């Protein structure tokens, strides 16, 4: 099937014709100029992207499944995304059709040589959005944080101060210690939500004492647990840190969510930090990738560190093409605001049955206090499975592929919790059941939440 596509269609093609249609930009990020992307003929006129991406599974026996929950491992059916009823995280979003088309039409030059147009253009776009001098594409949010911190910390002894719940402390395999040789001090916020300047001042080590480990970097996270870090408080911490020559890094994997909620612009937030990591594969929905931003000197050293830990990417356009669409469709296209509204809707629905939430709903996360409803977490997850939902516990993460049908299933689940409504068996997560659950009357007609 690949032979039907002339080689010229796969190289030197930054984006498809469909990418020239720019979505409207929300007021919170308006005022930033974007160049018009060169258009070209749609690859869809030559070969269906779905046919192309499914080529590897077409030869398998009918009914054969080697993926998760009965799905083919290479199933790219964007009309009925497997994530449509999955509240475990926004990391499970799947690429939409425009992302797959962009991947099929991307440039295939070498990014280690900095020659790939698609990757270079994405980095330039992010520098304009954030107001920073330079940007560097990395494979994940974890890689972005670790490369940034290692770039800043050139020699021990040095310490890092962060929220005790921070991703760099809890979820990055001890990378700060193993890769940067730094001591990481986790601090409990006095207000229970985010670190204040006073919290930071108590935690940092400014002593000129050979017994201590001097604080060289403060790492904040926005959002954390779906809660927005107020811009004014970040500015207070940043101003104080700069007075004491302490580096500021932001884990901004979900900074898009805070900006979409109207708490400040990307430029406003990023101005407070020496480096920021931004993730494309969580709420934005790209399959892979993050970006770190900072000064040009920061980027040059970060390229060195990225290469050192195996992050040099050759044909990076395969990844950055989808990431660009994710920024345009989900962030600039206003889909995150819709997610926030659905999160508030879910919280209100839970409370309407007498439930309580353990954290405020500020962006795309809902924290249900399941135990106060008299139900063990494992039982709640089991009931969710019977209702046709994937859950990890009381934290529900709303992403752009969650639709009204998923909220209807949540309503059934909540009625089972509070009213004893019977749920009829475990719903299998097959392609046919997803189509039926999304819209029974339009099954097979390509209805999409992506």
Secondary structure as GFF3:
##gff-version 3
##sequence-region A 1 450
A	DSSP	three_ten_helix	2	4	.	.	.	ID=ss1
A	DSSP	three_ten_helix	7	9	.	.	.	ID=ss2
A	DSSP	three_ten_helix	17	20	.	.	.	ID=ss3
A	DSSP	three_ten_helix	27	29	.	.	.	ID=ss4
A	DSSP	three_ten_helix	43	45	.	.	.	ID=ss5
A	DSSP	alpha_helix	49	53	.	.	.	ID=ss6
A	DSSP	alpha_helix	55	58	.	.	.	ID=ss7
A	DSSP	three_ten_helix	68	70	.	.	.	ID=ss8
A	DSSP	three_ten_helix	82	85	.	.	.	ID=ss9
A	DSSP	three_ten_helix	90	92	.	.	.	ID=ss10
A	DSSP	alpha_helix	97	104	.	.	.	ID=ss11
A	DSSP	alpha_helix	117	130	.	.	.	ID=ss12
A	DSSP	beta_strand	134	138	.	.	.	ID=ss13
A	DSSP	alpha_helix	141	152	.	.	.	ID=ss14
A	DSSP	beta_strand	159	163	.	.	.	ID=ss15
A	DSSP	alpha_helix	167	170	.	.	.	ID=ss16
A	DSSP	alpha_helix	175	180	.	.	.	ID=ss17
A	DSSP	beta_strand	183	187	.	.	.	ID=ss18
A	DSSP	alpha_helix	197	203	.	.	.	ID=ss19
A	DSSP	beta_strand	215	221	.	.	.	ID=ss20
A	DSSP	alpha_helix	231	243	.	.	.	ID=ss21
A	DSSP	beta_strand	247	252	.	.	.	ID=ss22
A	DSSP	alpha_helix	255	260	.	.	.	ID=ss23
A	DSSP	alpha_helix	266	270	.	.	.	ID=ss24
A	DSSP	beta_strand	275	279	.	.	.	ID=ss25
A	DSSP	beta_strand	290	294	.	.	.	ID=ss26
A	DSSP	alpha_helix	296	308	.	.	.	ID=ss27
A	DSSP	alpha_helix	317	326	.	.	.	ID=ss28
A	DSSP	pi_helix	327	332	.	.	.	ID=ss29
A	DSSP	alpha_helix	335	352	.	.	.	ID=ss30
A	DSSP	beta_strand	365	367	.	.	.	ID=ss31
A	DSSP	three_ten_helix	371	373	.	.	.	ID=ss32
A	DSSP	alpha_helix	377	386	.	.	.	ID=ss33
A	DSSP	beta_strand	395	397	.	.	.	ID=ss34
A	DSSP	alpha_helix	404	419	.	.	.	ID=ss35
A	DSSP	alpha_helix	431	438	.	.	.	ID=ss36
A	DSSP	three_ten_helix	440	442	.	.	.	ID=ss37
###
